[in-house]
Amino acid sequence: MLEIAIPGAGPLRLEHLVLDFNGTLAIDGGLLAGVEGRLTTLAGRLRVHVVTADTFGRVREAIGDLPCTLFVLPPGDQAAAKRDYVERLGASSVACIGNGRNDRSMVAAAALGIAVVQAEGAATDTVTAADVIAPTVQDALDLLLHPLRLAATLRT
């Protein structure tokens, strides 16, 4: 569990980290540099989940032996499937990171929603639904690794 005191807003008590894959953890199906070590460290504090449509069909290869749960979305309403996944975990204990339009609902539902704007860009709907916007997934993961940064951003 990761507990983060947010001045003026009360604590975040996080148990799960749910991440989109393509555009968030990966570009063109390949894991971005610096992600593996950060996720491995965070897996000591949070249960890490990768939820993806697997557009490039490479997610299993890319995440390899990372300590995470993989959920490949079935065809259909992927935004609703991602939101439902977060809600089944207990949204009040979930941090989410995503960039695509189909990430908007999970980012909005989570206790902490982070949108990343990287090479693939970010959907406006997801950015406006997020609590925090980070320039890269490495920066987003670092917010969880260094929680005082989140406290400074989210304080009221």
DASUL-V375513 format. One record per residue. N is the residue number from 1. RES is the residue in three letters. SS is DSSP state (~ for helix, > for strand, _ for the rest). D_CENTER is the distance of its C-alpha to the mean C-alpha in Angstrom with 2 decimals. Layout:
BEGIN
n=[N,N]
res=[RES,RES]
ss=[SS,SS]
d_center=[D_CENTER,D_CENTER]
END
This chain:
BEGIN
n=[1,2,3,4,5,6,7,8,9,10,11,12,13,14,15,16,17,18,19,20,21,22,23,24,25,26,27,28,29,30,31,32,33,34,35,36,37,38,39,40,41,42,43,44,45,46,47,48,49,50,51,52,53,54,55,56,57,58,59,60,61,62,63,64,65,66,67,68,69,70,71,72,73,74,75,76,77,78,79,80,81,82,83,84,85,86,87,88,89,90,91,92,93,94,95,96,97,98,99,100,101,102,103,104,105,106,107,108,109,110,111,112,113,114,115,116,117,118,119,120,121,122,123,124,125,126,127,128,129,130,131,132,133,134,135,136,137,138,139,140,141,142,143,144,145,146,147,148,149,150,151,152,153,154,155,156]
res=[MET,LEU,GLU,ILE,ALA,ILE,PRO,GLY,ALA,GLY,PRO,LEU,ARG,LEU,GLU,HIS,LEU,VAL,LEU,ASP,PHE,ASN,GLY,THR,LEU,ALA,ILE,ASP,GLY,GLY,LEU,LEU,ALA,GLY,VAL,GLU,GLY,ARG,LEU,THR,THR,LEU,ALA,GLY,ARG,LEU,ARG,VAL,HIS,VAL,VAL,THR,ALA,ASP,THR,PHE,GLY,ARG,VAL,ARG,GLU,ALA,ILE,GLY,ASP,LEU,PRO,CYS,THR,LEU,PHE,VAL,LEU,PRO,PRO,GLY,ASP,GLN,ALA,ALA,ALA,LYS,ARG,ASP,TYR,VAL,GLU,ARG,LEU,GLY,ALA,SER,SER,VAL,ALA,CYS,ILE,GLY,ASN,GLY,ARG,ASN,ASP,ARG,SER,MET,VAL,ALA,ALA,ALA,ALA,LEU,GLY,ILE,ALA,VAL,VAL,GLN,ALA,GLU,GLY,ALA,ALA,THR,ASP,THR,VAL,THR,ALA,ALA,ASP,VAL,ILE,ALA,PRO,THR,VAL,GLN,ASP,ALA,LEU,ASP,LEU,LEU,LEU,HIS,PRO,LEU,ARG,LEU,ALA,ALA,THR,LEU,ARG,THR]
ss=[_,>,>,>,>,>,_,_,_,>,>,>,>,>,_,>,>,>,>,_,_,>,_,_,_,>,>,_,_,>,>,_,_,_,~,~,~,~,~,~,~,~,_,_,_,_,>,>,>,>,>,>,_,_,_,_,_,_,~,~,~,~,~,_,_,_,_,_,>,>,>,>,_,_,_,_,_,~,~,~,~,~,~,~,~,~,~,~,~,_,~,~,~,>,>,>,>,>,_,_,~,~,~,~,~,~,~,~,~,_,_,>,>,>,>,>,_,>,_,_,>,_,_,~,~,~,~,~,~,_,_,>,>,>,_,_,~,~,~,~,~,~,~,~,~,_,~,~,~,~,~,~,~,~,_,_]
d_center=[15.71,14.60,16.70,16.46,19.53,19.15,22.74,24.05,21.15,21.17,18.79,15.20,15.46,12.22,12.64,9.44,5.89,4.56,3.34,6.02,8.85,11.54,11.24,7.87,8.73,12.22,15.09,17.79,16.52,16.75,14.23,14.18,16.34,15.19,11.94,13.91,15.43,12.53,10.71,14.23,14.84,11.82,12.91,16.05,14.57,11.76,11.61,8.94,8.40,8.10,9.10,11.16,14.52,15.40,17.34,19.03,19.65,18.58,15.37,17.52,19.41,16.60,14.68,18.16,18.53,15.10,14.83,12.30,12.90,12.90,13.38,14.99,15.50,19.18,20.82,20.98,18.84,15.35,13.91,15.78,14.85,11.06,12.09,14.63,12.46,10.55,14.09,15.64,13.62,14.75,12.51,14.16,12.71,9.00,6.18,3.34,2.20,5.27,8.94,11.34,13.60,12.59,9.08,11.15,12.14,9.04,7.82,11.48,11.95,9.57,11.37,8.99,7.27,6.52,7.91,8.98,12.57,13.71,16.55,15.58,15.27,13.29,14.64,16.44,15.55,11.79,12.78,15.23,13.07,10.65,11.89,11.27,11.44,11.19,13.41,11.54,8.49,11.07,11.69,8.24,8.33,11.92,11.42,10.48,13.28,15.60,15.09,18.23,16.56,14.38,17.64,19.46,17.21,16.96,20.53,22.93]
END
